[in-house]
Every structure is written in structure tokens, then in C-alpha cells.
Amino acid sequence: MLMGVLAAAVFMGCQDRSIYPPQQGPYDGVISNYGGSAVDVTLDSAIFSIYVVQPSEQTVNAHVVTSFWDEGTVTWSNFAGSYSHAVTGSFVASHMGWYSVDITTIAQAWLNGSVFNFGLLLEQGDTPATMYLSSEDTTIATHPMLKLCFTQDGTPECLTIQRGTHGNVSDAFIWESFPNDNYGASQFLYSGLVDTLEKQTLVEFDLTGLFVNAAIGDFVWSDGDMNGIQDDGEAGIPDVTVQLFGCVDSMLAQTVTDGSGHYLFDELMPGEYYLHFILPDGWTFSPQDQGDNDNIDSDADPLTGNTICTVLDSGETDHSWDAGMFGQEQEGCTRSKGYWKNHAGFGPQPDVVTPLLPLWLGQPDSSSSLQVTTAQIAYDVLSQNVYGVPSNGITKLYAQLLAAKLNIANGASGDDVAEVIEAADAFLSLHGWQDWSSLSREQRQMVLGWKDTLDGYNNGTIGPGPCEEEEQY
């Protein structure tokens, strides 16, 4: 499979266009920047043909060229034997007329980017010369050509690249007798010995595209009324991850929405694609395909975040793929560390802590973990004077972690701090308040970072928000 590199030819049939994509080096994988395509295209054959006007009865070998050359400047000296010595194909030049070499394997490598396309070299070593017609000959029909045949979804297509008919072709011969002379404008090409020194022919079929890129994208927005339609005043959501897939489920590219909620995948092959939107924490997808205007509805499946497959044609930019999202209401509300300390039953306020116990600070049954089984232990932890002192970072973490767990036990959603709680519990399973002074600087910063996040949660700046102010103390 060519993974859609030949999809360009499918859409252009046999019109006067060449093949996309532009040639990029295989060594850095930049071919993937064009997105690839999930169009199911198989290269069936690639046949190189050249017209012999002076046969030699000799075997002519075709090789893959391994370095850049230019028709108007190439010489024996500057070319410097830049070709693979493996024989790609050969023929015996026994009569005047067409000769062909099957180069399907190398053409597929050129097209999928695994080998850079520098063309072919014809040589026959120290044997009498063969002469061919070049692309400068006045008869276009006998110019060197490359015929590509492929199948898409059971439909066969062929495309011929030949100077004067379709696409761009470079050819020249180089001669050991005059190593610094260029013969790119010659009517004829040669391989073999001429005047006891060798000539070689170079031919390159330009697979660089005259083909027009396609693009897909548009908008992720905050759907305030949750109706799946973009209404006036509803703003875009920045930094939402959007992934581009071929319709055979291969991920091709990824981006994020800009500050206004827009995104775009461009420089794509024509072909079949779908999009996957990654839902940020605290958001829910809007209903899909609402109304009768595809340009302002939400296209993401609420369960998967995927759009349906769509076909991009040559040169098409499709700005109709949007995703609506709305903020998810989180259950409950949170109260501060001070509230829970004052409501542990040691003052005029009622004891609301005891019904929420027991709770662990750390993972259960670890020797370093602290189990809070009574309101007295809870009060001591929240006061920060029994299990260490207020300047001890682990003591501070104990207090904020206990308050967070009391809030969650009391019905507040802990989704926004679940990972922090899990990390803090894992740490406290290995470290107690006595270990604070022995921690590294990085460990102390980590502990204080957890403490600050949990403090924000307990005070309502993270998560479902604070309870009514009068309930805090």
C-alpha cells in the first residue's frame, strides 16, 4: 500500500498534472507532514521506457541515482559516480525501438518517501555504445517516459509522465572523454563505450506536485446553551487537542486550537479523513448534527469525540468541522481547613467530622500512613500542632489533604484533584512528618505544590466551588 501517496493521480485521472507530494528527504520523515492519506491506493506497476535508435546487442543496466544532479550542469566529473551499483532492471538493446524496465519497487519507494527521487542511470560498462532519443528530440512520442498504473478501491488508473505530454522530465548523458562538459541539451543519449571511454545516461521523472493541497478544520466553541449550534456571543475554547485520522484509523497529525478556538490541518493529500476532539477536564460535548447548517453545528460524536469520515478533493479547504462543548457541573461544594477544624466537636459548632471518618492520609496499612479514626485526631491534624509544626511542609500537607478528603466524603466532586490526592497518598505511605528535614529540595517543592493545590480546592478556587460563606466557620 502507498498509504494514499498516489491518491493525487486518482483524482486527476489522466489530465495534464503531475504527482504530489513535493519530494522531501526520506531521512527526516517530513513526508508525514503532508498528512498522508487513508485512501486505499496500491501501485500496480511503474514501467520506465526509452527509445533506442542505435542498437548495440548489449545488455543495458538501470541503476538508482543517489545524488542530486541538474540537466543543464551535470558532467562526468561533478556527478562522480553517484548511483547504486545494484541493478534495478536491464534489457538487451538488440533492435531499434522501445525498451522497458520494470521499476515498480523503486517508484513505490520514491512515492512514499523512503528513497529520495534522483532518477535512473543507464550503463553497460566497457561494451559498444547504445544510442537513445532524448527529451530534446522533435518527436514527442518517442521521448523517455514513465508509466504508473495503480488501483483505488478496485478501479484501475494509469498515468504517463513524458516531457511534452505530461509532467517534467530531465535527461542528459555524461562522457568520460570530456569529464567537464555538459550534454543536457543533446538530442541523443548514450550508454557504453564511445572512443574507448564510457558514456552514461541520466533520466529523472519529476514526481513533484502540480497537485493542489487540501485542508480541513475550523472551530471548537463554548456552547453556553448546550444546543449544539454556534450562537452569537459563544466564544472559542483555546488549547483543545484535535487529532487527524485517516479512515483506516491511522493517526496522521495533531494540533491544538488557537486563542480563538480555531484549528487547521493543511498541506493534505486528497483522501478520506476524520477528526478526533479530546475533551478537556470538566467539559461535555454538545449534541451532534443539530439544525440544518453544517457550518455552525457540532460534528463530534458525544461518546467518542470523533467526526464521521469525509472526502477532501484536490484544492479543497473544508471549514465546516466544529465541536461544541459546555462546562460540566460538578457535584457538591468545598469548605476550608478552618471550617473542618471548627466543626470537629470541640467548640459551640456541631461535630460534622466524625460521621465522615475513618480516613487515611497515605495508603491504607502502610507503616508511614496516618489513619484518622476520631474527631480528636482530625482536630490535631487540622490544627498543625501535634503531627509536626506549621513550618513543616508534610504537616501542612496532612491538614490540606485531610480537609480535601472530608470535603469529598461530604459529597464534593474530587475530580479536579484526584491525581494530586493519589500522588500525595503514595508519598505519605513512605514518608511521615518526621522526614521533612531529610527531604531533598525537589521533594519539598513537590510536597508544597500538592499542599497549595489542595488548599485551592478546599477554598473553592479549584473544583466545584466553595459552599455558602456563612457555612465556612
N, C-alpha and C positions, 0 to 999 in steps of 0.2 A: 504494500500500500504506500502511496505517496503522501498520505495524510493531507490531501487536498491541494498540494502544490500545483498540480495540473488543473485545478478547478478553473483557472482562468481560461484555458482552452475550451472547456466545456461551455462556458457562457458566450464565448466569441465565435464558436464554430469554426468556419474557415474564412472569416473576414481577415482583412489585412491588419492583423495585430500580432504582437509577439507574446512571449510567455512571461508572466510575473512569477516570482518576485525579483527585484534587482539583486544581482549577485553580491553576496556578502560572504565573509570568510567562514569556513566551517569550524575554525579553531576556537571561536568565541561564542558560538551558538546564537549569533544575532538573528539567525533565520527565524527564531521563535518570536522575535519582536514583531513580526508581521502577523502574529496571532495564530498561524496555522489555520487549518480548516478541517471540519469534520466531514466534508463532502467525501463520499466513498468513491475515490478515483484510483484506478490501477493502470500503470503504464504497461501496455502490452508489448510494444516494440519501439525501438529507435534505430533507424537504418540510415547510415551515412553513405552517400553515393557520390562518385566523381567520374567524369567523362574522360576516357583515355583516347588521345589522338595519335600517339606513337607507342604501340605496344612493345614489350621487351621480352616476353616469355619468362619473366622473372617474378618471384614472389615479393609482393609489396606488403609491408607490415605497418599497422597503425598503432600508435602509442599515445598515451595520455600526456599532454604537456603540463609541466609542473610550475611554470613561472610566467609572469605577465610578459607579453610582447605586443608591439604595435606594428600594424601593417606598413606604415609609412617610414618606420625607422629600424625595423629588425634586420640584423645582419648575422652572419655566421659567428662573428666574434662576440657580439653582445648577447646573443641567445645562449651561447655557451653550453649547448647540450642539455638544456633544461627539460628533459622528458623522462618518463618512467621507462625502464628497459623491458618491463613486462609487455608482451604483445597483446593488445586489446582485440585485434582481429587482423585478418590478412586475405589477400586474393592474388591470383596469378594473372598478370596482365598479358593475355595471350592474343587479344584482338582489339580492334578499335571499338569503342562503345562504353556503355555504363558498367561500372563495377561497384559493388556494395559491401559494406561491413556492418554487421550487427553490433551496435554499441549500447544495447538496452541497459546493461548493468551500469556503465559509466554515466549514461544520460540520467538514470534514476538518481545516482549519487549527485550529479550536478543540480538536479531539480530539487532534491530535498536538503541540499546544503552541506552534505557530508564531505563533498570534494569540491574545491573551487574550480569553476569552468574557465580553463585557459585554452581549451580546444584540443585538436589532434595533430600529431606529426606523422607523416608518411616517409618511410625509409626502406631501402632494400640492400643496404650495405654495399660491398665492392662488386657490384654487378652492373651490366649495361643499363642505361637510364630508361625510365618510363616518362612520357610527357602527357600532361593533362591540360584541359581547358580551365582557366581561372574565372573568377567572377568579373574580370575586366573584359572578357570576350563579348563581342557584339550580340551573340545569340544567347538570350537569357535562359532559354530552356535547357541549355547544357551547362549552366553554372553548377558548382558543387552544392549539394543540398542535404538536409537532414529531415527525414520524415518521422514524425512522432505519432503513434497510434495508441489510444487509451480507451478505457471503458468506464463510464459512470453509470451506476445503477442499471447495468445491463445494456446501456446504449453506447455503441462504438462511435468514436470520432477520430479523425486524423488531421494533422496539421503539418504542413511542409514549410520549412524555413529555407529560403533561397533568395540571394540578392536579386533585386529587380522584381521579385514576385511577392515576397512575404518576409519581413524581418531583416535583420542586419547580419552580414557575413564578412569576415576578414580572411584574406588568404595572401600568402607570399611564399617564395622559395628562398632558401639561403644556400650559398655556394662556398665551399672550402677554398676554391681558387681565388676568389675575391672576398676575403673574410670581412671586409669593412664596407661592402657595397650592399645597398638595399634594392630588392627586386619586388617590392609590393605592388608596383603598377604594371607588372608584366601580364601579357595576355595568356601566358602559359605557366604551368607549374611542373616541377620535376622531382623525381627521386632516383637515386642511383648515381653511377659514375659518369661524369662529363669531363673529358680531357684529363682523365685519370684521378680526378678529385671529386668528392661526393657533393651531391645536391640533396636537400631535404625540403619537403613541403609542409607548410603550416596552414591549418584551417581552423577557424573558430566561428561557431554559430552563436550569436548573441542571444542569450535567454533573458537578458534584462528586459523588464516590462515596459511596454507601451500601455500596459493594463492599468486601469484606474482603481485605486484603493477603495475600500468600503469602510464604513464606520457605524457604530451603534452606541447609544447611551441616552441619558437625559438627566433625571431628577429624582431625588429622594426628599420627601417633604413631611412636615409635621401635620398630621391630619386631625386638626382640633375637634371637628365634629364627628370623626370616625366613620364618615360616609363613603370613603374610597374614591373621592373626587377632589381635585385641587380647587379650593375655593379662594376667593380674594382674601389676602392677608395671611394665608398659611405659608409659613416660611420653610426654607430648605433646612435639612439636617446635615451639618458637616461631619467629616471623618467617618462616614459609614463605609464599610468594606463591601466592594462589589466584585464578583468574580465572573469571568467569561469562560464558558464551556463550549466545546464542540458537541454536537448532538449525539456523539458516541460516548459522552461522559468523560472526555479528557479535558482537564482544566488548562486553559491556554494563557490566561493573563489575569492580573488582579490590580485593582486600583482603589482609591478612597474618594469619596465625594469632597468637593472643594468647600470653601467657606459659605457658599450659597446653596450647597446641596447638589450641585451638578457633577456629572462624571461623563467620560467618553472613552471608548476603545476605538482607535483609528488604525490606519495602515493595515487593514484586514483583507484577507482573501475573500472573494465572493464565496458564499457557502452557507451552511446551516449552523446556527448558534443558539444558545440560551444563556440567560443571566441568573446568577445566584446572589441574593442580597443577604448579608449577615446581620441579623437583628441585634442592635446594641442592648445591653442590660437595661431593664426597666421599660422596654418598648414592646409594642404588639403590632403586627401587620394589620393594615386596613383590609376591608373586604376587596376581593379581586374582581376586575372587569365590571365595574359599576357604570351605569349610564351608557350613552351611545357615542362617546367621543374618546377614541383610543389615546389621544394626546394628553388627556388630563385625568385618566383613571389610574388605578394601581394595578400593576401587572404581576406582582409577586403572589404566589400561592401562600396563603396564611400559614399553612402547615409546614411547607418545605423552604420557603423563600425563593423558589425557582420560578422563572417565567416559562412559557411554552417555547418550543423551538420556532425560529424564524429564519427565513432565507434572505441573505443580503445579496443583491445584484451588483454588478460592476458599477463603481462610482456612486453607489447609494450611501447616503448618510441618514440613518433612521433615528430620529429624536423622539421616539414615542414610548420608550421603555422606562417606566417610573415605578416607584414603590412608596406607598403611603404608610406611615407609622404613627401610632399615638402612644402617649405615656401611659404606663400601666399603673393603676392604683395599687399601692402596697397596703397590706392589712396592718391595722393597729397604729400605735404611736409609741414614742420612746420618752423615757424620763431619765433625768441626770443621776449621776452617782450620789449626789447630795440628797436627792429625793429618797432613794432606797435606804440610805443610812438613817434618815429621819423617820422612816416608816418600818423600822425593824422591831418596834415594840418597846423602846427604851425612852419614851417621852410621851407627850399627850396624843400623838398620832397613833392610829391603829397599826397593828403588825400585819403588813401585807406581804412580808418576805417569806415567813415560814411556810405558807401553802405552796410556794414555788420551789422549795428545796426537796431533796438534795441536788447540788450542782457540783461539778468538778472544774477546777482550774488546772488544766492539764488533762492528759488522757487517763481514764479510769484505771485504778490499780497500779499505776506507776509509783515508784517509791518517792519521786520528787514532786508528784502532783499533790495539790491541796484539795481535799474534799470539804465542801461547805454543807454541813448537815443541820446546823441550827442557826437561829437568828443572831445568837451571840457571835458565832464565827463570822457570819456575814457582816455584822456591825464592825468587828475588829478589822476585817479586810478592807471595808469601805472607809474606815477611819484612818487607815495607813499608819498606825502606831504600834501594832502588835507583830505583824509579819513584815518586819523591816521598818524603815522610817520614810517620810515623804521624799527625801532626796534619793532614795533607792529606786532605780528605774523598774525593777521587777515588782517592787511593792506597788508602784503606780499602775503597772500593767495588771496586777492582780485586781485592783479596785475597778478599773475600767472594764476588764473582761467580765468580772462578776456582775457589774451593772448591766452590761450588754446581754448576758445570759438571763438575768432576771427580766429584762425587757422582752426577750424572745419567749421566755416561759410564760410571760403575761400576755402573749398574743401578738407582739410586734413582728413584722416580717424582718428576718435577718439576712435576706438575700444579698444585700449590698456589702455585708461584712463577713459572709460565710467563709471566704478564703482566708481572711485575716484571723478569724477565730480558730480555724483549723491549724494555721501555721503557729499561732500563739500556744495552742494546746500542745502541739508537738514539741515546741521548745520547752514549755514548763514541765513536760514529762521527763526532761533531762536536767533541768536547772531550777533550783529554788531561790528564794530571796537572798540566801546567804552567798550565792555565787556572783552577785552583781559586781563586786570589786575585781573579780578574776576574769571578767569578760573582756574580749578584745574591743577596740573602738568600733569596729564594724558591727559586732554583735549588739553593743549598746545602742547604736543608731537604729538598728533593726527593731529592738525592743521598744524604743521610744516612738518609732514610727507606727508600730502597732497600737501603742497606747494612744497616740494622737488620733488615729483613725477611729478607734472605739469611742474616744471622747466625743468626736464629731457625731458619731451615730447616736450616742446616749443623749446628746444635746439637740438632736434633730436636724443637724445640717447635712447628714448623710442618712439615707434610708427613708422610712415612711413619714418622718417629720415628728415634731415634738407634740406631746399631749398639751391640753389646755394649761395656760400659765399658772392658774391658781392651784393646779394639782401637783406642781413641781416640789413644793415644800410643805 
